[in-house]
Amino acid sequence: MLSKNKLKQINALQRKKGRSENGLFLVEGEKMVDELLTQYFGEGESVYKITDLYYTLPWKMNHLDELEDADFNCEEVTESELLKISCLSSPNQVLAVVTTPTKMLKPLDEELVLMLDGVRDPGNFGTIIRCADWFGIKYIICSTDCVELYNPKVVQATMGSIFRVNVIYTDLPAAIQKIRRNNPLKPVYGASLVGDNIFNMNLDQNAVLVLGSESHGLREDVKEMLTREVMIPRFGQGESLNVAIAAAILCSEFKRY
Amino acid sequence: MLSKNKLKQINALQRKKGRSENGLFLVEGEKMVDELLTQYFGEGESVYKITDLYYTLPWKMNHLDELEDADFNCEEVTESELLKISCLSSPNQVLAVVTTPTKMLKPLDEELVLMLDGVRDPGNFGTIIRCADWFGIKYIICSTDCVELYNPKVVQATMGSIFRVNVIYTDLPAAIQKIRRNNPLKPVYGASLVGDNIFNMNLDQNAVLVLGSESHGLREDVKEMLTREVMIPRFGQGESLNVAIAAAILCSEFKRY
């Protein structure tokens, strides 16, 4: 049975303050935890360490092998106990407490890197991470006012891709400067409503692609550093595209060649 | 002041039963209502008729012209009254009651048509409508178990595109059959994880594109009727794409030529 103290500790992780104070976050649901365990027990060292795993009996019966290899605290709980520690409206069999990595890998010089400027919607951010993972983009550099990576809504929306994509929070103009120092020819494209038509361009795959928030677009200090603004042409009357949708279309354009 | 009766009538529209019984739905927020009014007062007859408009004083002061032309019930309300009739957690100045159209326009033979099979998530559906509007796609044909168009979350996620895209609910195999009868050469593409690589194809713009739900994909009776299954190639390790993301990438591929 879960002690009151344990309950309190886990529930604290539903809030940003609790996560940053403890260096821990929550991963929920069969699909997400399966991805976590694959990463954890897989080749190479995972930056995500599991500290606790809480599961119902049916989940346990399907995961006896993984539980045998576990070097973290494993605890069977009832469905009503799971409900008390879950962020989901309908909790799903299993919940893991995971350490937030202290250090993310840095991108190589020769790969496509995504940058997000002030993206605050957790669902959109999670969807962008999922989409980056599909297209083999391993690095997303975020401005410090983007939504927190370990927000439960972000984590869930990634559908497991959070464990495979490296997300770094930093000052974007400084990050662009640093990339330019190492690789002066690497173009930095910014998505906008007035840039060059992406369908008529030869996009360089070894590039940086910056996307702004839907409401505010790219900030001036970032805009000034761009090689070029690029635009998804509009064929109808919609006024704008959701930022995750724009990210997906642009990633697809970069990768299609 | 809003009467108790009025409150009850409006709140009933937050539920599907209330909407279908009354043939009415709610449109909220400055941006959405601006789009609604543009459509309503614009050229050509709008299929969306406004019956009531509730707004705060600041909104009224910015919309005196539109209110002068109004042939529907207009009522100034306080912020706390607006809160009582709103579906939004932070209500936004204005709410309209609108008739659900009894008849949607039918697509022409020679245009790209989207079909959705069992898409149940309101946010995704709204985003797909917004994306269709961006790419100039005027018709979406939905299976009858797709989420309801007038669900407040769908309406909000369209960001106004709901007023420009025609959505028809019907049996999909029957709809495909009917399209084939009129236009036997029109290809019907279905998005899947095992189809032909869209980056290596010449996609016919005068086509039907069918997307299934993320969890169940396309149903067998729809699959059997496809000309071809098409696939967005995967470059990384993500297991799947969100259905709205897949729709966006595919629409972009169709339109880029």
Interface residues (C-beta under 8 A of the other chain):
Chain A: G123 T127 R130 C131 A132 D133 W134 F135 G136 I137 K138 M159 G160 S161 R164 F199 I232 P233 R234 F235 G236 Q237 G238 E239 S240 L241 N242 A244 I245 A248 I249 S252 E253 K255 R256
Chain B: G123 T127 R130 C131 A132 D133 W134 F135 G136 I137 K138 M159 G160 S161 R164 F199 I232 P233 R234 F235 G236 Q237 G238 E239 S240 L241 N242 A244 I245 A248 I249 S252 E253 K255 R256
